[in-house]
């Protein structure tokens, strides 16, 4: 009985480590963005099989990508304060079993998308997985430009949703892609500035590491955020959303740009943190406004 009592908490702890490997909390935004793409494409929300298949398939593929990322980056992760307690760098999970877990999540997720939704959504999800794990993740150790490259797979979730709804990739899908692509850059540059010492310790040549005065980081954050404001208005200009969305998107974009400009002026950790949290608030509100104003 005593052995069983010890084994149960150990099994629960191990299960929680596998769950942590998939980063479910961080991937909530991925799933929400896929659902936003589905809704904006006019997907039938009463089609439970298609909606659940889109959500579960996207979530599993995103979890698999996160697992692959943590295995590939286990050595630098062990050198960073904010990542060294993750299951793989901390040694609680072995690389082989973590890879197998990531592969299982990815294969099941892609199979669900292909069978319950359509092959196109599975193809977009596979592209997301491959570009994230095989291009972006290795490139992070080589170039600061990896941040821009990483924004490509990061911008594909709403395209998965659009493909799930329409089984095609029309103009609207790429508008949503552009919005999410541009949103990611201020978001990730804020993170890079907040944790620049950690990134330097791990050998990641992030922009704040190779140019420590922060001017380039601030300039690029402002550039991408300023570009996001007019691009976020495209749904109305293309007849996808109404005037209410247009006006609300301007106000939301100006507030986001204000946070970015303040960070650019001070380059303080506090303003970087406010920009980071502001970006997390901005995107789901934009999706809600867009769906509410869909025409």
C-alpha positions in Angstrom: 0.0 0.0 0.0 2.8 2.4 0.9 4.5 1.8 -2.5 1.2 2.5 -4.3 0.8 5.7 -2.3 4.2 6.9 -3.4 3.7 5.8 -7.0 0.5 7.7 -7.5 1.9 11.2 -6.9 5.0 10.3 -9.0 2.7 9.3 -11.9 0.7 12.5 -11.5 3.9 14.6 -11.5 5.1 12.8 -14.6 1.8 13.3 -16.4 1.9 17.0 -15.5 5.4 17.2 -17.0 4.1 15.9 -20.3 1.2 18.4 -20.2 3.7 21.2 -19.5 5.7 20.0 -22.5 2.7 20.9 -24.7 2.4 24.4 -23.2 -1.4 24.3 -23.1 -1.8 27.8 -21.5 0.4 29.5 -24.1 -1.3 27.6 -27.0 -4.7 28.9 -25.9 -4.1 31.9 -28.1 -3.2 29.7 -31.0 -6.5 27.8 -30.7 -8.4 31.1 -30.3 -6.8 32.5 -33.4 -7.7 29.4 -35.4 -11.3 29.8 -34.2 -11.3 33.4 -35.2 -10.2 32.4 -38.7 -12.9 29.8 -38.8 -15.6 32.4 -37.7 -14.3 35.1 -40.1 -14.5 32.6 -43.0 -18.2 32.0 -42.2 -17.7 28.6 -40.8 -20.8 26.8 -39.5 -20.5 27.0 -35.7 -23.3 24.4 -35.3 -21.2 21.8 -37.1 -19.8 20.3 -33.9 -17.6 17.8 -35.6 -15.8 20.4 -37.7 -15.5 22.9 -34.9 -14.2 20.4 -32.4 -11.9 18.9 -35.0 -10.5 22.3 -35.8 -9.9 23.1 -32.1 -8.5 19.7 -31.0 -6.5 19.2 -34.1 -4.9 22.6 -33.9 -4.3 22.3 -30.2 -2.5 18.9 -30.6 -0.3 20.1 -33.5 0.6 23.2 -31.5 1.4 21.1 -28.5 3.6 18.8 -30.6 5.5 21.8 -32.0 6.1 23.0 -28.4 7.5 19.6 -27.4 9.8 19.5 -30.4 11.0 23.1 -29.6 11.8 22.2 -26.0 13.8 19.1 -27.0 15.8 21.0 -29.6 16.5 23.8 -27.2 17.1 21.8 -24.1 20.7 22.8 -23.7 20.2 26.6 -24.0 17.0 26.3 -22.0 19.1 24.8 -19.1 21.1 28.1 -19.1 18.2 30.4 -18.9 16.5 31.2 -15.5 13.0 31.3 -17.0 13.3 28.0 -18.8 15.7 25.9 -16.8 12.9 24.2 -14.8 11.1 23.0 -17.9 10.7 19.2 -17.9 13.4 18.4 -20.5 16.3 20.7 -19.5 15.6 19.9 -15.8 16.0 16.2 -16.6 12.5 15.1 -15.5 11.7 14.0 -19.0 14.2 12.4 -21.4 14.7 13.8 -25.0 13.6 10.5 -26.6 10.3 10.2 -24.8 9.6 13.9 -25.3 10.2 13.6 -29.0 7.9 10.6 -29.1 5.2 12.5 -27.2 5.6 15.5 -29.6 5.3 13.2 -32.6 2.2 11.5 -31.2 0.5 14.8 -30.6 1.4 16.0 -34.0 0.3 12.9 -35.9 -3.0 12.6 -34.0 -3.7 16.3 -34.5 -3.0 16.2 -38.2 -5.1 13.1 -38.6 -8.0 14.7 -36.8 -7.8 17.8 -39.1 -7.5 15.7 -42.2 -10.4 13.3 -41.3 -12.8 15.5 -39.3 -12.2 18.8 -41.1 -10.4 18.7 -44.5 -7.0 17.9 -45.9 -6.2 21.6 -46.6 -6.4 22.5 -42.9 -4.1 19.6 -42.1 -1.7 20.8 -44.8 -1.6 24.3 -43.3 -1.1 22.9 -39.8 1.7 20.6 -41.1 3.4 23.7 -42.7 3.1 25.5 -39.4 4.7 22.6 -37.5 7.6 22.1 -40.0 8.5 25.8 -40.3 8.4 26.2 -36.5 10.4 23.1 -35.5 12.8 22.7 -38.5 13.4 26.3 -39.6 12.6 28.8 -36.9 13.9 26.9 -33.8 17.4 26.0 -35.2 17.7 29.5 -36.7 17.3 31.1 -33.2 20.8 30.0 -32.4 22.2 31.7 -35.6 20.5 35.0 -36.3 18.3 37.7 -34.8 16.2 37.5 -38.0 14.8 34.3 -36.6 12.2 36.4 -34.8 10.8 37.5 -38.1 10.9 34.0 -39.5 9.2 32.6 -36.5 6.3 35.0 -37.0 5.4 33.1 -40.2 4.4 29.8 -38.5 3.0 31.9 -35.7 0.7 33.7 -38.1 -0.8 30.5 -39.6 -3.4 29.5 -37.0 -6.1 31.8 -38.4 -5.3 30.4 -41.8 -5.9 26.9 -40.4 -9.3 28.1 -39.2 -10.1 29.7 -42.6 -9.1 26.5 -44.5 -11.2 24.5 -42.0 -14.3 26.6 -42.8 -13.9 27.1 -46.6 -11.5 24.4 -47.8 -9.7 27.2 -49.7 -7.3 30.0 -49.0 -8.8 33.2 -50.4 -7.8 36.8 -49.8 -9.4 37.0 -46.3 -7.1 34.2 -45.0 -4.0 36.2 -45.9 -5.4 39.4 -44.3 -5.7 37.5 -41.0 -2.2 36.1 -41.6 -0.8 39.6 -42.1 -2.5 40.9 -38.9 -1.2 38.2 -36.8 2.3 38.3 -38.4 2.7 42.0 -37.6 1.2 41.7 -34.1 3.9 39.1 -33.1 6.9 41.3 -33.7 6.3 44.0 -31.0 5.1 41.1 -28.7 8.3 39.1 -29.2 10.6 42.1 -29.2 9.2 43.1 -25.8 9.9 39.6 -24.5 13.4 39.7 -26.0 14.1 43.0 -24.2 12.7 41.8 -20.9 14.9 38.6 -20.9 17.9 39.8 -22.9 20.3 38.8 -20.2 18.9 35.3 -20.2 19.1 35.1 -23.9 22.7 36.3 -23.9 23.5 33.6 -21.2 22.1 30.9 -23.5 23.8 32.2 -26.6 20.7 33.3 -28.5 21.6 36.3 -30.8 18.4 38.1 -30.2 18.3 41.7 -31.3 18.6 43.2 -27.8 21.6 40.9 -27.2 23.6 41.9 -30.3 22.6 45.6 -30.1 22.3 46.1 -26.3 21.5 49.8 -26.4 18.0 48.8 -27.5 17.5 51.4 -30.3 17.1 48.8 -33.1 14.7 46.8 -30.9 12.6 49.9 -30.2 12.7 51.0 -33.8 11.6 47.7 -35.1 8.8 47.3 -32.5 7.4 50.7 -33.5 7.7 50.0 -37.2 5.8 46.7 -37.0 3.2 48.1 -34.7 2.7 51.1 -36.9 2.2 48.8 -39.9 -0.3 46.7 -37.9 -2.7 49.7 -37.4 -3.6 50.2 -41.1 -3.4 46.4 -41.9 -5.9 45.7 -39.0 -8.4 48.0 -40.9 -8.3 45.8 -44.0 -11.2 43.5 -43.0 -13.5 46.5 -43.3 -11.9 47.8 -46.5 -12.3 44.4 -48.1 -15.9 44.0 -47.0 -15.2 41.4 -44.3 -16.2 43.6 -41.3 -18.4 46.6 -40.7 -17.7 50.2 -39.8 -18.0 49.5 -36.0 -15.0 47.2 -36.3 -13.1 49.8 -38.3 -13.5 52.5 -35.6 -12.9 50.1 -32.8 -9.7 48.7 -34.5 -8.4 52.2 -34.9 -8.8 52.9 -31.2 -7.3 49.6 -30.2 -4.4 50.0 -32.6 -3.6 53.5 -31.3 -3.5 52.3 -27.7 -1.2 49.4 -28.7 1.0 51.8 -30.7 1.1 54.1 -27.7 2.5 51.3 -25.5 5.1 50.6 -28.2 6.1 54.3 -28.5 6.5 54.6 -24.7 8.7 51.5 -24.7 10.7 52.9 -27.5 11.3 56.1 -25.6 12.3 54.6 -22.3 13.4 51.1 -23.2 12.7 50.2 -19.5 11.9 46.8 -18.3 8.6 48.1 -16.9 7.5 49.5 -20.2 8.6 46.4 -22.0 6.4 44.4 -19.6 3.5 46.7 -20.2 3.9 46.3 -24.0 4.0 42.5 -23.6 0.8 42.4 -21.5 -0.8 45.0 -23.8 -0.1 42.8 -26.8 -1.7 39.8 -25.1 -4.8 41.8 -24.5 -4.9 43.4 -27.9 -5.1 40.3 -30.1 -8.1 38.5 -28.5 -10.0 41.8 -28.3 -9.3 42.4 -32.0 -10.6 39.0 -32.9 -13.8 39.5 -30.8 -14.4 42.9 -32.4 -13.8 41.5 -35.9 -16.1 38.6 -35.4 -18.8 40.9 -33.8 -18.5 43.2 -36.9 -18.3 40.5 -39.5 -20.5 41.1 -42.6 
